[in-house]
Amino acid sequence: MVRGQRLGLAVAAAAAFPVVGTVPSMTAGVHHGYAHRSGPLHARVTTTIFWVGEEADADNGGIPNLASAWDDDWQRHFGGLDDPEHRAGYRPAKFMPHENAFYVALPYNDYDSRGERKRDAAKRCPRGCKNRWIRVMHGRKVAYAQWEDVGPFGEDDVAYVFGTHRPRSRINRHAGLDVSPAVRDYLGLDDIDITAWQFVPAAAVPRGPWKVTVTTLRVTWR
């Protein structure tokens, strides 16, 4: 779903796992074969926070997160509200999630409004966009997360998501990435912050809290 403005979070990061790796150097070019290599690095991207079960209000443009762009029952499949204020390490305090607590949204949807796969989607996401891995970098900290929704603004920003352009949206300082409370806490992000990110193949994802539960559910609509 297309995301709105993110405000009002100030939760300290937990420290159950050490920082993995360092920020890589810039990678040039546009790559489509992400199953075998990393994508271009997107540097200095304005990053906002969102969460499963977020209620609709003025801060998120009136769009609730009970569902995602690819899952009509996202909150149920996740296991409940991913409460950003009450945490137990990198997960919500009240339950153990059924899906990965490390998730993100990017402004591209490989399906159109009719629920049909877009013509160019096969070369962008050969196996589908949902569940793909990215690494997110902030200072010298690196977290890994799975792509589970569309946002924060727009759903067809191909030149940014798969290329080297800046985010098309002008909202929230050209925000181009939404991250979950777990990613926020691991990296120590503010409500609106700056990160870098890039696609990585699943085989390149190291051990860490993002591997406690890995999301495997594919696109699910009623």
Summary of the structure (lengths in Angstrom):
residues: 222
radius of gyration: 15.7
end to end distance: 15.9
largest distance: 43.6
contacts: 736
relative contact order: 0.28
helix: 13%
strand: 22%
